[in-house]
Amino acid sequence: MAHSGDSPGSLADALTRATAELAGSSDTAALDAEVLLTHLIGRDRAFLRAWPEQPLNPEQSDAYQRLVSLRREGWPIAYLTGEREFWSRSFKVAPGVLIPRPATELLIEIALDQLPVRGRVDVLDLGTGSGIIAITLAVERPNASVTAIDSSRKALQIAESNAFRLDIKNLRLTEGNWCEPLSRDERFHLIVSNPPYIAEGDPHLAQGDLRYEPAAALASGPEGLDALRAIVSAARLHLEPGGVLLLEHGYDQTDVLATLLSTQGYRHITHHRDLQGHRRATMARYA
């Protein structure tokens, strides 16, 4: 890639060099190069194809080099661009919050099936992070009153920014650990969570994007079950009669979670599969 003092060259030249530079560290080198360049110049990928000879100025070239270098080191694309798409909307993300994954859209599908289109309904999102679940449900069900809790003030600031960008009025953001900030009499029709569920020490935590994401949002105890246990126990006290608890979890945690739910008094436990066929979400009712 061009460095200070070199001729910056065209968009096509920059893409070619960036793709070559990323080839050894990314399985999607060409796509990464395009995403970073469109982010930098504020244009879409169609622009790169229509105007490949468009020149980069030296400042843009240097900035692009910095982005590509960080990506080569392993920094997630979402942190470098500051955004990630979820449920067809763009959400702000930054180091300190989990990067939204397509798998979590399964929770949205299930939740929307449980939430009526009309009539007031109270929803709680535990460990909201950047707010993707709470905000998406608040948009899709404007009749819902949505509460979102996270123990990270930084995460809540990002969630607040996302809510502001989408002009969300039916969302309350609260700092705290799981259900602790709630008053004893608060009840919800639906409690949803994508908690940390990876076992501490899992080798995947040292690979790919996970290296740069907050450990507290990923790992939870030696078996990855600490957060799930805490939520299952606490949620009972804040569900309406017949209310629904909906959890994302690891594909190999289904049976353990089902046992945990049934021993805590939950009924009608159902498991839902992701696009790969893995059981990644579990729903249960509390009588």
N, C-alpha and C positions, 0 to 999 in steps of 0.2 A: 504493500500500500504506500501511497505518497506520504512523505514526511515533510516537516517544515523545510522550505528551500527547494523542494521538488515542484515540478508542475503538477497541480492537483489532478488534471485530466478530466474526463467525462464521467457521467454516471455509469456508463457501461464499463469503463476502465476500472472504476472504483469497485464495482460489483465483481468483476473478474478477479481482482486481487484479493478482495475480502473472502470470496468463496474458496480460493486456493489456501488462504491463511487459516480458514476454519475447517478445512477438509479433514485434518487429522484429529480434531477434537469434537466434531459434531456430525451426527448422522444426517442432519438437515442443513448442511453448510450453505447451499444456495438460497434456501428459504430464509435462513437466519440473516444472511447478508442483505436480502431484499427488505425484510422487516425492519432491520436497523436503519437502513438508508431511507426508507419511506418515513420512518419516525423522525429522522433527523431533518429532512427537507420539507416535512409536512405535506407530502403528496401520497397518492395511493400507488399500488403496484402497476396499475395500467399506465400511469404516467411514465414509469421507468421504461416500459416497452414502447411507448409512443415517442419519447424524447431521449433515447439513449445517449445522444451526442451532447446533451445539456451539460455545461461545465459545472464543476464544484469549485467554490472559491476556497482559498487556503484555510480559512477558519473552519469551514464545513469539512474539509478533508481531514484536518487534524482532529476534529471532534469525532468524525467517523472512525478514524484510526483508534481512538480511545475506546469507543464502544466495541469495536471488533476485538481489540486486545482483551477487554474484560470478558467478552463472550468466549474467547479462546481459553481463558483461564477457568471457565466453567460457570460464570455468572448467568443466572436465568434470564432469558429474553424478557420476561415480564417485568423484572426489576430494572432492566436497562431502558425499557420503553415507558415504564411507569403505569402500564395498564394491561388488562387481560379481559377477553370477552367471556361472558357467562350468560346463558339464557338469552342470547342475541343482544346483550347490552354490554357496553364497555365499562369496566370497573377500574378505579385507581387501585394500584397495589404498590408496595414498597417493601424493602427489607424490614422485617418485624411482623409481617403478616404472611399467612399461608397463601400460596398462589392458587387461585381457583382451578379446579380440575373438572373436565367434562363428566367424570363419574358422579360428581356431586349433583348434577342435574337430575339424577334418579330421585334424590330426595325431594326436589321440587315437584316432579311428576306425581309422586305418591302423595305429598302434602296437598297439592291442589285437588286431588281426588277426594280428600277428606274435608276440604273447606267449602262451605256453601258459597254460592256467588252472591246471595243476598242475605241480609240479617247480620247483626253484629257477631263477631267471633274473635276470641282472644288467642293470640299466638305468642309463643316464647321460643327464641333462638338462643341456645346456650353455646358460648364460645364463638361469637359471631365473626371474629377476625375482621376482614375488610367489609363485612356486612352483606355478602352476596346472597345468602339464603333469606335473611330477614327482609332485605330491600326488595328482592324479587317477589317474595310472597306479598309484601305490602303493595307493590305495583299491580300484581295480578289479582289481588283481592282487596280493593280499596275499602271494602266494608270491614276489613279486619283491623283490629288494634294489635300492633306487633311490638313486642318488647324484645330487645336484644342485649345480652350480657356478655362481657368479656373482662378478663382480669388484667388485660394490657391496655394502658391508657393510649399508647401509640396506635394500637389496632383500632380503638374506638375513635380516634381522631381521623383515621383513614375512612372508617365506616361513616362517620359524620360527613366527611367530604363527599363520599359517594351518594349519600342520601340527599345532600344539598344539590348536587349536580342533577339528580333525577327528580328534584322537587317533591320529595317524599314528606307527607304531612302526618301519616298514621304510624309513625315509628318512634319508640322511646329507647334511647341508648343508655345503658347503665354499667358502671364499673363494678366488678366484683367476681368472686369465684363461684361459678355454677349458680345455684339457686340462692346463695347466701344473701344477696341484696334484697330479695323479695320479702314483703310483709307476710305474716303467717296466713292471712286470709286470701291472698292472691291466688286465683285459679285460672287455668287455661284449657281451652278445648284441644289445643295441639301444642306439644313441646317437641322441638326438633333440634338435633345437634349433629355436627360433624366434628367430634372431639378428637384429640390425639389418641391413636390406637396402635402405634408401632411399638414393639418391645425395645426398651433401652438396650443399646448394644447391637441392634440389628445392623448387619453390614450395609444394608441399603441406605442407611443414614449418612454414610460416607461417600455416596455416589450421586452423580448428576446434580439436579437442582436442589435436592434435599440438603446438600452440604451448606447451602446458603440460606435456607429457610429456618425460622425460629424453632429450636429444638422443643420448646414447651408446647408448640402447636402440632408436633409430630409424635413424640414419644411419651409414653405414660406407664412407668413401672416396668418391672422385669418381664411381664407377659404382655404389656401393652393394654392392660385391662383396668388400670386404676381409675382413669376418667370415666370409663363406661360404668364401673361399679358405683362411683359417686353419683353419677347422673341418674342411674336406675333407682337408687335409694332415695335421692332427694326429690325427684320428679313426682313421686307418688303423692307427696304432700301438696302439690300445686296443680294437679290435674282435676278438672271437673269430673263428676261421675261419668264413666264411659269415655273419658278423654283419651287421646292418643299420644303415645310416645313414639317418636320416629328417630332412629339412629343409623348413621353410617358407621361401618366397622370393617375390619379386615376379613378377607374371604375365608380365612381359617378360624374365625372367632364365632361363627354362627351358633354352633351347638353350645358352647360355653355361655354365650349371651342368652340363649333361650332358657337355659337352666337358671341363670341368674334372675331373669325376668319372672319366671314362674315361681321361684322361691320367694320373690318379693311381692307376690300377689297379682301380677299382671296376667291377663288372659287374652285369648284370640291372637296369639303370637304368629305373625306371618313374616316370611323372608322374601326378599325381592332381588332379582338378578340384574347385573349390569349388562352392557352390550357384549361382553366377553363370556357371559354365562355364569359368572361368579356371584354367589350370594353376598351382596355388599350393603344391603340395607335391611333393617328389621323394624317392624311396626308391632306395637302391642297396646292393648287397652287396659285401663285401670278402673275396676268397677267402683 
